[in-house]
C-alpha cells in the first residue's frame, strides 16, 4: 500500500497548485518510507491511515531539508541535496511548505492523532537545536546524546506508531514504546555506519559526523577508554577536515577498543525489547521491521 501513500503525497502537493513546489518535490529522494510502513502495518490501509502516513512522510521530508541546510550537507543518498542545487533559502522554504501542508491536513484526521504528531514535530525541532548546540563542543555526556537522538529521530517514529495505534483502536502506549526504541536504534546504527561504511554506500563522506562536530555514541565510548595522550589527539581532530591518515587512526583505535561492537549491542538491546513487546501482541510483521534496523548496511 505504499503506492497509495505516494499518490496521496502527490495529491497533497498538487493541491498547492504551485508548479515550482511540484517540480522541487519530484527531486527529493523518497528514502525507505519506514514511518509510512509502520503506520500501514499497525493500522491497515483505510483512507485516514494512508493520509496519516503521507502527512508523516511529508513532515519527515521537511525535517531532512532543514537538516541538510544546518549540516551544510550537499549530498543525500549519493545525489546532490536540494540546498546544493538551489540554495539554502529554497530548501528551507520547501521544508516550511511541507510542514505547513502536513499540519493543515492533520486537521482532517482526528484531534488525538494531530496532537501526537504535532508534539513529535515540536520535539524534532528541539532535537535539531540541541544537535547544533552539542556540535559546538566535544560532547561526552551520553544522556545528552540520547536525549538529542530521541527528540531528533525517535520522536517522530514514536508518534507514527502511536498515531497508527489510535487509528486502529490499539493500546497507544505499547506501540509508542516500540516506535521510540526503533527510532533510537535506527539513529545509533546510522551513527555507526557513518564510521564503518564507505562514502559510496553512505552517499556522503565517511566520518562526516565527527568532522561536523558531532560526538556520537562510538566516540563517547572511545574517549572513556583512551589514555591521556590519545584523548588529547582525539579532541584535536574534532570538528575538522580529516586526512586519510587521521581517519584510519580513528577507525583503528575504535576497532582496538571494540567500541563499535559496544554501540551496536546497545542498539540491539533496544530492538530486542521492541520485538518482545510486539511478539506479545502477535505483531510479527513489526518484529521483522525492527530486525531490519540492526541488520542494514546503509
BALOBA-1460 file (C-alpha; in Angstrom, 3 decimals):
// residues 298
<rec num="1" residu="x" x="0.000" y="0.000" z="0.000"/>
<rec num="2" residu="x" x="2.996" y="2.303" z="-0.108"/>
<rec num="3" residu="x" x="1.936" y="3.248" z="-3.623"/>
<rec num="4" residu="x" x="-1.288" y="4.670" z="-2.174"/>
<rec num="5" residu="x" x="0.787" y="6.768" z="0.235"/>
<rec num="6" residu="x" x="2.891" y="8.073" z="-2.653"/>
<rec num="7" residu="x" x="-0.233" y="9.001" z="-4.591"/>
<rec num="8" residu="x" x="-1.674" y="10.788" z="-1.575"/>
<rec num="9" residu="x" x="1.522" y="12.821" z="-1.101"/>
<rec num="10" residu="x" x="1.418" y="13.749" z="-4.784"/>
<rec num="11" residu="x" x="-2.202" y="14.815" z="-4.353"/>
<rec num="12" residu="x" x="-1.332" y="16.974" z="-1.334"/>
<rec num="13" residu="x" x="1.452" y="18.622" z="-3.349"/>
<rec num="14" residu="x" x="-0.847" y="19.121" z="-6.347"/>
<rec num="15" residu="x" x="-3.426" y="20.762" z="-4.047"/>
<rec num="16" residu="x" x="-0.938" y="23.591" z="-3.516"/>
<rec num="17" residu="x" x="-1.307" y="24.499" z="-7.185"/>
<rec num="18" residu="x" x="2.292" y="25.661" z="-7.439"/>
<rec num="19" residu="x" x="4.418" y="24.413" z="-10.319"/>
<rec num="20" residu="x" x="7.729" y="25.254" z="-8.642"/>
<rec num="21" residu="x" x="6.851" y="23.333" z="-5.492"/>
<rec num="22" residu="x" x="5.734" y="20.359" z="-7.597"/>
<rec num="23" residu="x" x="8.979" y="20.450" z="-9.572"/>
<rec num="24" residu="x" x="11.145" y="20.720" z="-6.471"/>
<rec num="25" residu="x" x="9.320" y="17.910" z="-4.692"/>
<rec num="26" residu="x" x="9.965" y="15.488" z="-7.570"/>
<rec num="27" residu="x" x="13.696" y="15.924" z="-6.946"/>
<rec num="28" residu="x" x="13.557" y="14.764" z="-3.331"/>
<rec num="29" residu="x" x="14.674" y="11.167" z="-2.646"/>
<rec num="30" residu="x" x="11.843" y="9.032" z="-1.272"/>
<rec num="31" residu="x" x="14.003" y="7.066" z="1.155"/>
<rec num="32" residu="x" x="12.793" y="3.916" z="2.878"/>
<rec num="33" residu="x" x="9.364" y="5.287" z="3.866"/>
<rec num="34" residu="x" x="9.899" y="3.497" z="7.173"/>
<rec num="35" residu="x" x="7.401" y="5.640" z="9.078"/>
<rec num="36" residu="x" x="4.716" y="5.014" z="6.461"/>
<rec num="37" residu="x" x="5.418" y="1.274" z="6.570"/>
<rec num="38" residu="x" x="4.994" y="1.290" z="10.342"/>
<rec num="39" residu="x" x="1.677" y="3.102" z="10.147"/>
<rec num="40" residu="x" x="0.322" y="0.771" z="7.469"/>
<rec num="41" residu="x" x="1.469" y="-2.373" z="9.316"/>
<rec num="42" residu="x" x="-0.159" y="-1.243" z="12.556"/>
<rec num="43" residu="x" x="-3.372" y="0.290" z="11.251"/>
<rec num="44" residu="x" x="-4.148" y="-1.165" z="7.825"/>
<rec num="45" residu="x" x="-4.916" y="0.824" z="4.686"/>
<rec num="46" residu="x" x="-8.044" y="2.895" z="5.225"/>
<rec num="47" residu="x" x="-8.116" y="6.403" z="3.763"/>
<rec num="48" residu="x" x="-7.390" y="8.058" z="7.115"/>
<rec num="49" residu="x" x="-4.419" y="5.725" z="7.650"/>
<rec num="50" residu="x" x="-2.997" y="6.441" z="4.183"/>
<rec num="51" residu="x" x="-3.444" y="10.178" z="4.753"/>
<rec num="52" residu="x" x="-1.667" y="9.974" z="8.124"/>
<rec num="53" residu="x" x="1.219" y="8.038" z="6.577"/>
<rec num="54" residu="x" x="1.505" y="10.623" z="3.785"/>
<rec num="55" residu="x" x="1.492" y="13.502" z="6.280"/>
<rec num="56" residu="x" x="4.201" y="11.913" z="8.419"/>
<rec num="57" residu="x" x="6.405" y="11.329" z="5.369"/>
<rec num="58" residu="x" x="5.951" y="14.959" z="4.302"/>
<rec num="59" residu="x" x="6.964" y="16.094" z="7.781"/>
<rec num="60" residu="x" x="9.983" y="13.797" z="7.664"/>
<rec num="61" residu="x" x="10.986" y="15.159" z="4.248"/>
<rec num="62" residu="x" x="10.702" y="18.707" z="5.602"/>
<rec num="63" residu="x" x="12.960" y="17.872" z="8.541"/>
<rec num="64" residu="x" x="15.593" y="16.422" z="6.205"/>
<rec num="65" residu="x" x="15.543" y="19.561" z="4.050"/>
<rec num="66" residu="x" x="16.216" y="21.701" z="7.117"/>
<rec num="67" residu="x" x="18.772" y="19.200" z="8.413"/>
<rec num="68" residu="x" x="20.795" y="19.378" z="5.182"/>
<rec num="69" residu="x" x="20.943" y="23.166" z="5.420"/>
<rec num="70" residu="x" x="22.007" y="23.085" z="9.071"/>
<rec num="71" residu="x" x="24.670" y="20.438" z="8.417"/>
<rec num="72" residu="x" x="25.932" y="22.023" z="5.178"/>
<rec num="73" residu="x" x="25.217" y="18.663" z="3.561"/>
<rec num="74" residu="x" x="25.494" y="18.783" z="-0.207"/>
<rec num="75" residu="x" x="24.600" y="15.171" z="-0.953"/>
<rec num="76" residu="x" x="21.767" y="12.888" z="0.118"/>
<rec num="77" residu="x" x="21.715" y="9.256" z="-0.940"/>
<rec num="78" residu="x" x="24.615" y="9.888" z="-3.331"/>
<rec num="79" residu="x" x="22.746" y="12.685" z="-5.130"/>
<rec num="80" residu="x" x="23.063" y="16.458" z="-4.763"/>
<rec num="81" residu="x" x="20.849" y="17.748" z="-1.965"/>
<rec num="82" residu="x" x="18.214" y="20.353" z="-2.750"/>
<rec num="83" residu="x" x="20.211" y="23.068" z="-0.977"/>
<rec num="84" residu="x" x="23.225" y="22.176" z="-3.113"/>
<rec num="85" residu="x" x="21.169" y="22.539" z="-6.282"/>
<rec num="86" residu="x" x="19.032" y="25.558" z="-5.486"/>
<rec num="87" residu="x" x="20.457" y="27.145" z="-2.344"/>
<rec num="88" residu="x" x="19.548" y="27.202" z="1.332"/>
<rec num="89" residu="x" x="16.626" y="29.606" z="1.006"/>
<rec num="90" residu="x" x="14.780" y="27.366" z="-1.443"/>
<rec num="91" residu="x" x="15.423" y="24.257" z="0.664"/>
<rec num="92" residu="x" x="14.199" y="25.953" z="3.850"/>
<rec num="93" residu="x" x="11.070" y="27.313" z="2.218"/>
<rec num="94" residu="x" x="10.161" y="23.977" z="0.638"/>
<rec num="95" residu="x" x="10.591" y="22.398" z="4.065"/>
<rec num="96" residu="x" x="8.297" y="25.028" z="5.582"/>
<rec num="97" residu="x" x="5.697" y="24.388" z="2.874"/>
<rec num="98" residu="x" x="5.754" y="20.630" z="3.520"/>
<rec num="99" residu="x" x="5.454" y="21.180" z="7.271"/>
<rec num="100" residu="x" x="2.583" y="23.621" z="6.837"/>
<rec num="101" residu="x" x="0.667" y="21.442" z="4.398"/>
<rec num="102" residu="x" x="1.160" y="18.461" z="6.697"/>
<rec num="103" residu="x" x="-0.276" y="20.327" z="9.674"/>
<rec num="104" residu="x" x="-3.197" y="21.567" z="7.582"/>
<rec num="105" residu="x" x="-4.081" y="18.026" z="6.528"/>
<rec num="106" residu="x" x="-3.716" y="16.725" z="10.090"/>
<rec num="107" residu="x" x="-6.852" y="18.681" z="10.968"/>
<rec num="108" residu="x" x="-8.814" y="16.303" z="8.749"/>
<rec num="109" residu="x" x="-7.703" y="13.154" z="10.611"/>
<rec num="110" residu="x" x="-8.552" y="13.473" z="14.319"/>
<rec num="111" residu="x" x="-7.652" y="15.736" z="17.226"/>
<rec num="112" residu="x" x="-5.869" y="12.914" z="19.065"/>
<rec num="113" residu="x" x="-3.755" y="11.921" z="16.061"/>
<rec num="114" residu="x" x="-2.945" y="15.566" z="15.353"/>
<rec num="115" residu="x" x="-1.820" y="16.077" z="18.948"/>
<rec num="116" residu="x" x="0.505" y="13.058" z="18.914"/>
<rec num="117" residu="x" x="2.176" y="14.022" z="15.638"/>
<rec num="118" residu="x" x="2.337" y="17.754" z="16.395"/>
<rec num="119" residu="x" x="4.053" y="17.071" z="19.703"/>
<rec num="120" residu="x" x="6.631" y="14.958" z="17.881"/>
<rec num="121" residu="x" x="7.383" y="17.827" z="15.493"/>
<rec num="122" residu="x" x="7.998" y="20.111" z="18.469"/>
<rec num="123" residu="x" x="10.382" y="17.509" z="19.874"/>
<rec num="124" residu="x" x="12.036" y="17.112" z="16.474"/>
<rec num="125" residu="x" x="12.736" y="20.847" z="16.287"/>
<rec num="126" residu="x" x="14.084" y="20.894" z="19.849"/>
<rec num="127" residu="x" x="16.343" y="17.978" z="18.934"/>
<rec num="128" residu="x" x="17.641" y="19.780" z="15.870"/>
<rec num="129" residu="x" x="18.531" y="22.790" z="18.010"/>
<rec num="130" residu="x" x="20.183" y="20.553" z="20.596"/>
<rec num="131" residu="x" x="22.193" y="18.825" z="17.844"/>
<rec num="132" residu="x" x="23.513" y="22.210" z="16.700"/>
<rec num="133" residu="x" x="24.423" y="23.205" z="20.257"/>
<rec num="134" residu="x" x="26.150" y="19.914" z="21.036"/>
<rec num="135" residu="x" x="28.169" y="20.149" z="17.824"/>
<rec num="136" residu="x" x="29.866" y="23.287" z="19.129"/>
<rec num="137" residu="x" x="31.681" y="21.302" z="21.824"/>
<rec num="138" residu="x" x="33.277" y="17.897" z="22.262"/>
<rec num="139" residu="x" x="30.243" y="16.389" z="23.967"/>
<rec num="140" residu="x" x="30.939" y="13.446" z="26.274"/>
<rec num="141" residu="x" x="27.562" y="13.329" z="28.005"/>
<rec num="142" residu="x" x="25.836" y="10.140" z="26.854"/>
<rec num="143" residu="x" x="22.493" y="11.211" z="28.345"/>
<rec num="144" residu="x" x="22.529" y="14.437" z="26.320"/>
<rec num="145" residu="x" x="23.295" y="12.427" z="23.191"/>
<rec num="146" residu="x" x="20.418" y="10.023" z="23.895"/>
<rec num="147" residu="x" x="18.033" y="12.891" z="24.593"/>
<rec num="148" residu="x" x="19.026" y="14.563" z="21.352"/>
<rec num="149" residu="x" x="18.553" y="11.474" z="19.165"/>
<rec num="150" residu="x" x="15.231" y="10.762" z="20.860"/>
<rec num="151" residu="x" x="13.984" y="14.232" z="20.002"/>
<rec num="152" residu="x" x="15.533" y="14.486" z="16.554"/>
<rec num="153" residu="x" x="14.794" y="10.982" z="15.248"/>
<rec num="154" residu="x" x="12.895" y="8.710" z="17.619"/>
<rec num="155" residu="x" x="10.083" y="11.132" z="18.497"/>
<rec num="156" residu="x" x="8.569" y="11.020" z="15.004"/>
<rec num="157" residu="x" x="8.938" y="7.231" z="14.845"/>
<rec num="158" residu="x" x="7.270" y="7.010" z="18.257"/>
<rec num="159" residu="x" x="4.459" y="9.302" z="17.106"/>
<rec num="160" residu="x" x="3.968" y="7.327" z="13.884"/>
<rec num="161" residu="x" x="3.411" y="4.136" z="15.844"/>
<rec num="162" residu="x" x="1.216" y="5.908" z="18.404"/>
<rec num="163" residu="x" x="-0.943" y="7.625" z="15.790"/>
<rec num="164" residu="x" x="-1.396" y="4.354" z="13.925"/>
<rec num="165" residu="x" x="-2.434" y="2.612" z="17.139"/>
<rec num="166" residu="x" x="-5.028" y="5.317" z="17.772"/>
<rec num="167" residu="x" x="-6.426" y="4.859" z="14.265"/>
<rec num="168" residu="x" x="-6.553" y="1.083" z="14.728"/>
<rec num="169" residu="x" x="-8.027" y="1.168" z="18.245"/>
<rec num="170" residu="x" x="-4.935" y="-0.491" z="19.721"/>
<rec num="171" residu="x" x="-3.150" y="0.413" z="23.011"/>
<rec num="172" residu="x" x="-1.172" y="3.519" z="22.116"/>
<rec num="173" residu="x" x="1.437" y="3.259" z="24.890"/>
<rec num="174" residu="x" x="2.857" y="-0.133" z="23.872"/>
<rec num="175" residu="x" x="3.213" y="0.904" z="20.240"/>
<rec num="176" residu="x" x="4.843" y="4.204" z="21.184"/>
<rec num="177" residu="x" x="7.466" y="2.363" z="23.228"/>
<rec num="178" residu="x" x="8.074" y="0.163" z="20.193"/>
<rec num="179" residu="x" x="8.422" y="3.206" z="17.933"/>
<rec num="180" residu="x" x="10.692" y="5.008" z="20.391"/>
<rec num="181" residu="x" x="13.061" y="2.037" z="20.655"/>
<rec num="182" residu="x" x="13.029" y="1.637" z="16.899"/>
<rec num="183" residu="x" x="13.912" y="5.293" z="16.371"/>
<rec num="184" residu="x" x="16.716" y="5.306" z="18.931"/>
<rec num="185" residu="x" x="18.247" y="2.149" z="17.462"/>
<rec num="186" residu="x" x="17.842" y="3.487" z="13.918"/>
<rec num="187" residu="x" x="19.860" y="6.611" z="14.768"/>
<rec num="188" residu="x" x="22.506" y="4.647" z="16.680"/>
<rec num="189" residu="x" x="23.024" y="2.405" z="13.657"/>
<rec num="190" residu="x" x="23.153" y="5.476" z="11.395"/>
<rec num="191" residu="x" x="25.884" y="6.909" z="13.615"/>
<rec num="192" residu="x" x="27.812" y="3.645" z="13.486"/>
<rec num="193" residu="x" x="27.523" y="3.417" z="9.699"/>
<rec num="194" residu="x" x="28.939" y="6.939" z="9.409"/>
<rec num="195" residu="x" x="32.162" y="5.385" z="10.720"/>
<rec num="196" residu="x" x="32.136" y="1.882" z="9.262"/>
<rec num="197" residu="x" x="30.564" y="2.298" z="5.802"/>
<rec num="198" residu="x" x="32.322" y="3.721" z="2.765"/>
<rec num="199" residu="x" x="31.357" y="7.027" z="1.142"/>
<rec num="200" residu="x" x="29.694" y="5.336" z="-1.837"/>
<rec num="201" residu="x" x="27.391" y="3.310" z="0.419"/>
<rec num="202" residu="x" x="26.619" y="6.250" z="2.691"/>
<rec num="203" residu="x" x="26.024" y="8.762" z="-0.048"/>
<rec num="204" residu="x" x="28.203" y="11.186" z="1.923"/>
<rec num="205" residu="x" x="31.849" y="11.259" z="3.104"/>
<rec num="206" residu="x" x="32.874" y="8.742" z="5.772"/>
<rec num="207" residu="x" x="33.279" y="10.152" z="9.316"/>
<rec num="208" residu="x" x="31.271" y="13.178" z="8.222"/>
<rec num="209" residu="x" x="29.533" y="13.432" z="11.609"/>
<rec num="210" residu="x" x="32.781" y="13.883" z="13.538"/>
<rec num="211" residu="x" x="34.030" y="16.431" z="11.037"/>
<rec num="212" residu="x" x="30.774" y="18.334" z="11.573"/>
<rec num="213" residu="x" x="31.455" y="18.413" z="15.315"/>
<rec num="214" residu="x" x="29.157" y="15.562" z="16.350"/>
<rec num="215" residu="x" x="30.372" y="13.171" z="19.026"/>
<rec num="216" residu="x" x="28.093" y="10.186" z="18.608"/>
<rec num="217" residu="x" x="27.944" y="7.103" z="20.828"/>
<rec num="218" residu="x" x="31.094" y="5.358" z="19.478"/>
<rec num="219" residu="x" x="33.185" y="8.488" z="20.122"/>
<rec num="220" residu="x" x="31.786" y="8.846" z="23.636"/>
<rec num="221" residu="x" x="32.638" y="5.229" z="24.429"/>
<rec num="222" residu="x" x="36.047" y="5.550" z="22.764"/>
<rec num="223" residu="x" x="37.031" y="8.592" z="24.806"/>
<rec num="224" residu="x" x="36.237" y="6.714" z="28.035"/>
<rec num="225" residu="x" x="38.886" y="4.048" z="27.356"/>
<rec num="226" residu="x" x="41.684" y="6.148" z="25.833"/>
<rec num="227" residu="x" x="44.858" y="7.224" z="27.623"/>
<rec num="228" residu="x" x="45.525" y="10.911" z="28.167"/>
<rec num="229" residu="x" x="47.645" y="11.366" z="25.034"/>
<rec num="230" residu="x" x="45.107" y="9.615" z="22.824"/>
<rec num="231" residu="x" x="42.287" y="11.613" z="24.396"/>
<rec num="232" residu="x" x="44.097" y="14.816" z="23.543"/>
<rec num="233" residu="x" x="44.680" y="13.633" z="19.976"/>
<rec num="234" residu="x" x="41.011" y="12.717" z="19.508"/>
<rec num="235" residu="x" x="39.947" y="16.121" z="20.826"/>
<rec num="236" residu="x" x="42.351" y="17.823" z="18.421"/>
<rec num="237" residu="x" x="40.670" y="16.088" z="15.462"/>
<rec num="238" residu="x" x="37.155" y="17.057" z="16.468"/>
<rec num="239" residu="x" x="35.219" y="19.291" z="14.052"/>
<rec num="240" residu="x" x="37.977" y="19.492" z="11.429"/>
<rec num="241" residu="x" x="38.558" y="18.086" z="7.963"/>
<rec num="242" residu="x" x="40.319" y="14.761" z="8.488"/>
<rec num="243" residu="x" x="43.152" y="13.407" z="6.405"/>
<rec num="244" residu="x" x="43.080" y="9.766" z="5.303"/>
<rec num="245" residu="x" x="45.714" y="9.012" z="7.945"/>
<rec num="246" residu="x" x="43.637" y="10.628" z="10.678"/>
<rec num="247" residu="x" x="40.531" y="8.743" z="9.572"/>
<rec num="248" residu="x" x="42.486" y="5.499" z="9.640"/>
<rec num="249" residu="x" x="43.754" y="6.243" z="13.159"/>
<rec num="250" residu="x" x="40.217" y="6.792" z="14.452"/>
<rec num="251" residu="x" x="38.886" y="3.631" z="12.821"/>
<rec num="252" residu="x" x="41.867" y="1.584" z="14.043"/>
<rec num="253" residu="x" x="41.551" y="2.580" z="17.694"/>
<rec num="254" residu="x" x="37.801" y="2.053" z="17.556"/>
<rec num="255" residu="x" x="38.473" y="-1.475" z="16.372"/>
<rec num="256" residu="x" x="41.141" y="-1.932" z="19.050"/>
<rec num="257" residu="x" x="38.779" y="-0.992" z="21.883"/>
<rec num="258" residu="x" x="35.689" y="-2.600" z="20.261"/>
<rec num="259" residu="x" x="33.554" y="0.499" z="20.718"/>
<rec num="260" residu="x" x="31.621" y="-0.153" z="17.512"/>
<rec num="261" residu="x" x="30.564" y="-3.535" z="18.866"/>
<rec num="262" residu="x" x="29.587" y="-1.958" z="22.195"/>
<rec num="263" residu="x" x="27.482" y="0.688" z="20.457"/>
<rec num="264" residu="x" x="25.861" y="-1.916" z="18.218"/>
<rec num="265" residu="x" x="24.910" y="-4.055" z="21.213"/>
<rec num="266" residu="x" x="23.195" y="-1.076" z="22.821"/>
<rec num="267" residu="x" x="21.068" y="-0.631" z="19.697"/>
<rec num="268" residu="x" x="20.401" y="-4.372" z="19.636"/>
<rec num="269" residu="x" x="19.053" y="-4.338" z="23.212"/>
<rec num="270" residu="x" x="16.541" y="-1.646" z="22.232"/>
<rec num="271" residu="x" x="15.437" y="-3.672" z="19.221"/>
<rec num="272" residu="x" x="15.100" y="-6.858" z="21.246"/>
<rec num="273" residu="x" x="12.860" y="-5.011" z="23.716"/>
<rec num="274" residu="x" x="10.730" y="-3.717" z="20.845"/>
<rec num="275" residu="x" x="10.465" y="-7.192" z="19.303"/>
<rec num="276" residu="x" x="9.443" y="-8.778" z="22.613"/>
<rec num="277" residu="x" x="6.757" y="-6.125" z="23.057"/>
<rec num="278" residu="x" x="5.302" y="-6.758" z="19.604"/>
<rec num="279" residu="x" x="5.573" y="-10.547" z="19.788"/>
<rec num="280" residu="x" x="3.416" y="-10.425" z="22.922"/>
<rec num="281" residu="x" x="0.718" y="-8.864" z="20.760"/>
<rec num="282" residu="x" x="1.178" y="-11.141" z="17.769"/>
<rec num="283" residu="x" x="2.608" y="-8.283" z="15.678"/>
<rec num="284" residu="x" x="5.269" y="-10.387" z="13.972"/>
<rec num="285" residu="x" x="5.463" y="-8.127" z="10.916"/>
<rec num="286" residu="x" x="6.523" y="-5.289" z="13.217"/>
<rec num="287" residu="x" x="9.153" y="-7.545" z="14.771"/>
<rec num="288" residu="x" x="10.545" y="-8.126" z="11.277"/>
<rec num="289" residu="x" x="10.730" y="-4.372" z="10.621"/>
<rec num="290" residu="x" x="12.608" y="-3.940" z="13.890"/>
<rec num="291" residu="x" x="15.202" y="-6.540" z="12.931"/>
<rec num="292" residu="x" x="15.873" y="-4.659" z="9.692"/>
<rec num="293" residu="x" x="17.062" y="-1.710" z="11.771"/>
<rec num="294" residu="x" x="20.140" y="-3.504" z="13.048"/>
<rec num="295" residu="x" x="20.804" y="-5.673" z="10.007"/>
<rec num="296" residu="x" x="21.021" y="-2.863" z="7.444"/>
<rec num="297" residu="x" x="24.235" y="-1.620" z="5.878"/>
<rec num="298" residu="x" x="23.065" y="1.866" z="4.837"/>
